[in-house]
Amino acid sequence: MVADLAWGLAAALVTSMVVNALLIRFAGALGTLDRPVARSSHDMPRPTLGGLGIVGGFWTGLAALAILEVGPLPPTDELVALGTAVALLLLFVRDDVGPPLGVGQKATLQVLAAATWLYGGFGLDSIHLPLLGTIGLGALGGVGAGLLTVGLCNVYNFMDGIDGL
């Protein structure tokens, strides 16, 4: 069992490293270099799209574990949510390599990403506060998780000057 998990981890790691090495090697030809501007924290062009290597590694590791029959696959709704998240990621990749998406288009994708996250069962049912204990959130947990997801997308977007780090 442990050896099978190690194979899954190795598959994920190697895939991530190879995909990112290729993205770095061919960033100039692919047009995926982030050129520094005044608010950038880097002073030389840096390759973008490193998330593709991470996502590719995740799916390769999951596939390796499925092939090795290490435990059950995630439930269908989680797989659908993860697959939809990858589709949304590819739309954001299009934003990085093509003409920028408009504000409305980006907001729509962010809301879809949040809805996908919630569909996969990744909401907030409750929170634990020190001294107060656990507080059930009910339907507000889903709304809060959705708002938090969209908010974090935008916070990260405002910190966009750290591409390539």
QUIKAQUI-V464896 format. One record per residue. RES is the residue in one small letter. PSI is psi in degrees with one decimal (none if undefined). Layout:
res=RES psi=PSI
res=RES psi=PSI
//
This chain:
res=m psi=-48.5
res=v psi=-38.7
res=a psi=-39.2
res=d psi=-40.5
res=l psi=-38.4
res=a psi=-38.4
res=w psi=-41.9
res=g psi=-44.3
res=l psi=-42.7
res=a psi=-41.9
res=a psi=-43.0
res=a psi=-45.5
res=l psi=-48.1
res=v psi=-43.6
res=t psi=-46.8
res=s psi=-44.0
res=m psi=-42.8
res=v psi=-46.7
res=v psi=-45.8
res=n psi=-36.7
res=a psi=-41.8
res=l psi=-41.1
res=l psi=-39.8
res=i psi=-45.5
res=r psi=-40.8
res=f psi=16.5
res=a psi=-41.8
res=g psi=-46.6
res=a psi=-32.7
res=l psi=-12.8
res=g psi=31.4
res=t psi=41.3
res=l psi=133.7
res=d psi=111.6
res=r psi=134.5
res=p psi=144.2
res=v psi=-176.9
res=a psi=-37.6
res=r psi=2.8
res=s psi=148.8
res=s psi=-4.1
res=h psi=152.9
res=d psi=-2.4
res=m psi=152.9
res=p psi=139.7
res=r psi=141.8
res=p psi=147.8
res=t psi=-173.9
res=l psi=19.5
res=g psi=-24.6
res=g psi=-26.4
res=l psi=-37.9
res=g psi=-40.4
res=i psi=-46.3
res=v psi=-42.8
res=g psi=-40.9
res=g psi=-41.5
res=f psi=-50.2
res=w psi=-35.9
res=t psi=-43.1
res=g psi=-42.5
res=l psi=-42.6
res=a psi=-41.9
res=a psi=-42.3
res=l psi=-36.1
res=a psi=-43.1
res=i psi=-40.6
res=l psi=-2.3
res=e psi=46.5
res=v psi=97.2
res=g psi=172.6
res=p psi=154.5
res=l psi=156.6
res=p psi=155.4
res=p psi=154.9
res=t psi=-42.5
res=d psi=-33.1
res=e psi=-40.1
res=l psi=-40.3
res=v psi=-44.6
res=a psi=-43.5
res=l psi=-40.9
res=g psi=-41.4
res=t psi=-38.1
res=a psi=-37.9
res=v psi=-41.9
res=a psi=-42.3
res=l psi=-39.0
res=l psi=-42.0
res=l psi=-32.5
res=l psi=-37.4
res=f psi=-31.0
res=v psi=-42.1
res=r psi=-35.7
res=d psi=-35.4
res=d psi=-32.8
res=v psi=-13.6
res=g psi=-164.9
res=p psi=139.5
res=p psi=144.0
res=l psi=153.1
res=g psi=166.7
res=v psi=-44.6
res=g psi=-39.3
res=q psi=-44.1
res=k psi=-42.5
res=a psi=-40.8
res=t psi=-44.2
res=l psi=-38.0
res=q psi=-41.3
res=v psi=-40.5
res=l psi=-40.2
res=a psi=-43.7
res=a psi=-42.4
res=a psi=-38.4
res=t psi=-43.5
res=w psi=-45.5
res=l psi=-39.0
res=y psi=-36.3
res=g psi=-1.1
res=g psi=22.0
res=f psi=33.7
res=g psi=-174.0
res=l psi=103.9
res=d psi=-34.9
res=s psi=165.1
res=i psi=151.8
res=h psi=121.6
res=l psi=129.3
res=p psi=141.0
res=l psi=-23.2
res=l psi=-23.7
res=g psi=-160.3
res=t psi=132.9
res=i psi=120.2
res=g psi=139.0
res=l psi=-19.7
res=g psi=-139.9
res=a psi=-27.8
res=l psi=-24.8
res=g psi=-40.6
res=g psi=-43.6
res=v psi=-45.1
res=g psi=-41.8
res=a psi=-39.1
res=g psi=-46.3
res=l psi=-39.6
res=l psi=-42.3
res=t psi=-48.7
res=v psi=-41.3
res=g psi=-43.8
res=l psi=-34.1
res=c psi=-43.6
res=n psi=-37.6
res=v psi=-45.5
res=y psi=-38.6
res=n psi=-37.3
res=f psi=-26.1
res=m psi=16.6
res=d psi=-16.3
res=g psi=-1.4
res=i psi=19.1
res=d psi=141.3
res=g psi=-0.5
res=l psi=none
//
